[in-house]
Amino acid sequence: MKGFAVSKETGGWVPVDSEDDVPEGFVFSKAQPDKCSDRNEDIERKRKLAYADPVTGSDRYLAEAMSKRVSGDEDAAKAAEAAHVVRKEQIRKELPWLT
């Protein structure tokens, strides 16, 4: 059964194949949701705030990578950069573009 995953936070939605495909922070809807009042500019602003959050954001890993690289620990720097990519993608999934 096809449906829609609707973000609890933003109201944005993405199509999904089943309820099992609904990501965390979203709810399943059989009916196509109405257009959300949030615009993609609002989503971009929320994403930037989420990236920059000092505790849960992705940018903190870039600072860690720079620090590790300056200290000569290239392996730790690469690991921090990889963590940045993973967290940034999680944030993008949490705050999807409106369709």
N, C-alpha and C positions, 0 to 999 in steps of 0.2 A: 504494500500500500504506500503510495507516495503522499507526502505532506510537506510541512514547513517547520523549520526550527526557528522559533522566535526568541530573540534576546530578551531576557528579563530586565536588563539594564537600559538598553537603548530602544527596544521595540523593532530594531532591524531584523530582517529575516533572510533565511537561505533555504532553498529547496533541499529536501532529503528524501531518501528512498523508503525509510522506515523509522519508527520510534527509536530503534537501536542506534541510529546514526546521529541522534541529537547530542551535540556537545554539552559539556557542563556549562551551566549558566543560561541555558536555553530551555524552552518548553516546546512540546510538539503540538502542532495544529493541523487538522485535516483540511480546513478551509484556508484559502490564501488570505493572509492578513491584509488589512488596509495599509496604504502607504503611511509610513511613520512620519511624524512631524519633524524628526531630526533630519538634517540634511547631511550630505557627505562631508561638508565642511565641519559640522559638529562632531562627526565621527573622527575626522582627522585630528581635531583639537583634543578629543578624549584619548586618542591613541598617543599623541605626543606627551600628554600628561602621564599616561600609563608607562610609556618608555622611560620617562625621567624620574619616576618614583624611586626614592633612594633605597627603599626596602624591597619592593616587589618588581621594580622595573627592569628593563633590559640594559639600559645605558650604564648601570653600575658595573656590569661585566666588562665594558670597554675601559673604564677607569682601572679596573683590576688588571686587565691585560696590559695596559700601558705601564702600570707599576711593576708588574712581573717582568716585562721586557726590559725596563730600565735597570732592574736588579740582575739581569742576565739569565733569567729563568724562562727561556723561550717555550719550553713544553707547557708550563703553567699559563703562559700568555696565550698560546694557541687553544688551550682548554677553556680559558675564560672567553675567548672570542667565539668558540663553538657554543658555549652556554648563552652568549648574547644572541646568537642567531636563533637558538631554540626558544628562548623567552620572547623574543620579538615576534616570532611566528605564533606563539600562544596568544599574545596580546591581539594580534591581527584576527585570530579566530574568535576571540572573546568580543571583539568590536568589529564585526564585518561591515563591509560597504552595504548601503541600502540598495535594493534591487528595483 
